Amino acid sequence: MNNKKIHKISTLVDELPPSGIRAFFDLVLGMDDVISLGVGEPDFATPRHICKAAVFALENGYTSYTSNRGLKELLEQIAVYLIKERKIKYNPKNEILITVGVSEAMDLVMRAILDAGDEVIIPEPCYVSYIPTVKLAGGTPVILETWELPGFKVTAESIEKLITPKTRAIVLNYPSNPTGASYNKKELESIAEVIKKNDVLLISDEIYDHLSYDLEHVAMPSLAEMKERTIYLNGFSKGYAMTGFRLGYACGPEKIISAMTKIHQYTMLCAPIISQMAAIEALKNGLPEVKKMTREYNRRRKLLIAGLNDCGLKCNLPEGAFYAFASVETTGMNGMEFATKLLQQENVAVVPGEAFGAGGDKFVRMAYAASLSDIEEAVRRIKRFVGIS
Ligand SMILES: Cc1ncc(COP(=O)(O)O)c(C=O)c1O
């Protein structure tokens, strides 16, 4: 039955394109012997003591709802952790909200702050959810193209050029998915100056903060006068290898966090208690493993980037996260053609750069959240593919 009236989809949703990453990975499903440098999630299992805390929760009857904002102990642990590790002081009673991943937090913040037509500046290339969440909240994404900027990094000037009276917020993600770019304190301070001068909000997605190899990670809200202008987003998926636990958090001014909590209470109610119990353990005792995994990503990073450069695929050394964003221009193919043929001919999965922005057709993203031996084999296959060996 094709009932046009009752099956009609809202125009907003109908017009959203599907995620470029998922669309490409439908091709991978069902293929054997594929080395995947595709999906952006740690290949490490969640550390055992964190899993044990989840099992403890289940076996001891912690299977209920929690308060909307999250477990008091987790909120407090996050506050303690942020003071110690990131030099920012948030009040666990009213400045922190536990969410179902940074994904939910991003959606909540957009819905909490945007009215129809409000503009949000989004640097491209960027994580796939930013533009859809702005659109779904009725806002207008304004794209800041960083394709030609050194290291794909936004600068104060590039932001300032796009600010209009309708600008409500700017999204910044560092270390970045998909480029691995990050910012030192001086660079962040210069971005902060534009934010303050123009009285706009910064939405700072720092989910990869632990995975910083060359720079000490500086959190935006720790800079002078930035706490009141920043919604700080972080979570457990990447650093702690806890993607399936679906847990993140948002910190910021009480008024905005309350508005986000209002939406969260009607749409999500609360984040899963089992994951919250596991996250308490992660914050209390998880850092040594995070550091160990980071050291391992760093070894993989060096191996992959050296290999790509040997293949003539120009690639900046990523400063953080676990992605290499390589240009495929020298091959004469665009990113989609390169990724499709590499998959078909050599069984190596990478993501076409256009998944991260319209200007990405010369690039592919490769995640080095794969074992050293898989990366070595992937590089061998890419060399053969581009005709170097
Ligand atoms: C930059 C960025 N932000 C947010 C997310 C979503 O993370 P979560 O698992 O916390 O929803 C991802 C996941 O890949 C990401 O790369």
The ligand as an SDF file (V2000), in Angstrom:
LIG
                    3D

 16 16  0  0  0  0  0  0  0  0999 V2000
   33.1680   14.9940   16.7020 C   0  0  0  0  0  0  0  0  0  0  0  0
   32.1620   14.0340   17.2210 C   0  0  0  0  0  0  0  0  0  0  0  0
   31.2160   14.4680   18.0510 N   0  0  0  0  0  0  0  0  0  0  0  0
   30.2840   13.6320   18.5420 C   0  0  0  0  0  0  0  0  0  0  0  0
   30.2600   12.3040   18.2060 C   0  0  0  0  0  0  0  0  0  0  0  0
   29.1730   11.4180   18.7730 C   0  0  0  0  0  0  0  0  0  0  0  0
   29.6160   10.8040   19.9080 O   0  0  0  0  0  0  0  0  0  0  0  0
   28.7120   10.0050   20.9320 P   0  0  0  0  0  0  0  0  0  0  0  0
   29.0600    8.5740   20.7810 O   0  0  0  0  0  0  0  0  0  0  0  0
   29.1010   10.5460   22.2770 O   0  0  0  0  0  0  0  0  0  0  0  0
   27.2890   10.2920   20.6150 O   0  0  0  0  0  0  0  0  0  0  0  0
   31.2330   11.7910   17.3470 C   0  0  0  0  0  0  0  0  0  0  0  0
   31.2120   10.3820   16.9420 C   0  0  0  0  0  0  0  0  0  0  0  0
   31.8730    9.9540   16.0310 O   0  0  0  0  0  0  0  0  0  0  0  0
   32.2100   12.6840   16.8450 C   0  0  0  0  0  0  0  0  0  0  0  0
   33.1650   12.2570   16.0120 O   0  0  0  0  0  0  0  0  0  0  0  0
  1  2  1  0
  2  3  1  0
  2 15  2  0
  3  4  2  0
  4  5  1  0
  5  6  1  0
  5 12  2  0
  6  7  1  0
  7  8  1  0
  8  9  2  0
  8 10  1  0
  8 11  1  0
 12 13  1  0
 12 15  1  0
 13 14  2  0
 15 16  1  0
M  END
$$$$
